[in-house]
Amino acid sequence: MKKVEAIVKPFKLEEVKEALAGIGIQGMTITEVKGFGRQKGHKELYRGAEYVVEFLPKMKVEVIVPDDMVDRTIKAIVDAASTGRIGDGKIFVYPVDDAIRIRTGESGDIAIG
C-alpha cells in the first residue's frame, strides 16, 4: 500500500476528486493548507500599500491505494490538477505498512476499499 499525497490549487479540488472517483478511489482526506514552493508567494496591493503574501492557500488530498493503483492515481491527479502554470502543486508517495478499519478490525488492502 502507498499513501499518495497531493498539494493542489483550491479551484482544482473538485476536478481531482472526480478524477479519483473515476478510477475507483472510494475514500480520501482533504485538508486546507497554506504554503509556497519556488514562486515564494506573490505581492498584492491593499489600500495603496504593497505587501507580500508568502503562504498561498492550497488543498492537500490524501489517499491510500494498493501498490498496483499508484501510477493510475498519480496520472488522474496530474491530469485533473494541471493548469500548466507555476504553483500547480506537488505529489508525494509514501509507503504504508498497514491500514486497519476500526469498526471491523479488518487490515491490509481490504481495509482501504
N, C-alpha and C positions, 0 to 999 in steps of 0.2 A: 504494500500500500504506500501511497505517496500523498503528501499534502501539497496542493497547488495553491499558491497564494498570489493574487494579482492585485496590483495597485492601479486603479483606472480613474479616468476623469468622471466626475459625478453624472454628467449627462449621458454617459455611455453605459451606466449600470443596467438599465432595463434591457438594452441590446445584449449585454453579456449574460444576464440572467436567462433570457430567451434562448440564446445560443447554447448555454449549458443544458437547459431543459431539453433542447432539441437533440442532444446526443445522449440523453438518458440520465443525466445527473439529477438526483432526487432531492438533495439537500445541500445547503450552503450557509455560510455565515457571512454577514455583511457588516462592516464597521465603518463609520465615518472617521476619517483620519486627516491629518494635515502633514505636509512635508514638502521637500523640494529635492530636485536632482541637479543636473547640470545647469538648468535655467536659473537657479538661485532666486526664485521668486520673480516679482516684477514691480515696477513703480506705478503708483496711482496718484491722482490729484484729488484732494478733498478741500473744499473752501479755499482754494488758492494755494494750499500747501501741498508739496510733493512728499510722499512717504513711500517706503519700500514694504511690500507685502512679501515677507520671506517664506512663510509657510502657506502653501496653496491647498485648498480643500481637495481631497481625493476620497475614493471609496476603496476599501480593502475587501476583496472577495476571497473567501477561503473554502476550499472543497477538499475532501478526502476521496481518493479514487483508487481502484485496483491498478496495479502496475501496467496492465495492458490498455488502460484508458488514458494514460498520461499524455501521450502525443496528441490524441484527438481533443483532449481537454485544452491543451495549450493552443492548438490551432483554432479551436472555437473562440477562445478568449481573444487571441490576436486578431482574428477576422472581425470580431464584433467591436473591439475597443479601439482599433487603429483609426486615426484620422490622418496620419502621415505628417503630423506636426509635432513640434517639440512638446514634451510633457505628457505623451500618451500613456506612460506608465511603465511598470516592470512586472515580470512574473518570476516567482521563486518556487523551486520544487524541493521538498524536504522528505526524507524517509520517515515512515510511521511504523513503529514496531507493532502496535496493536490498536484496536478500537473495540470498545465494549458498549453494547446497548444496555443502559441501566435497567430499563423495565424488565427485560427478559434474561439478561446475563449473557446473551449471545456475543461472540467475539469474532474477530477477523473480518474478512470481506463481507460476510453475511450481516455484520453489524452496521455497515455503511450503506447498505442497499435499502 
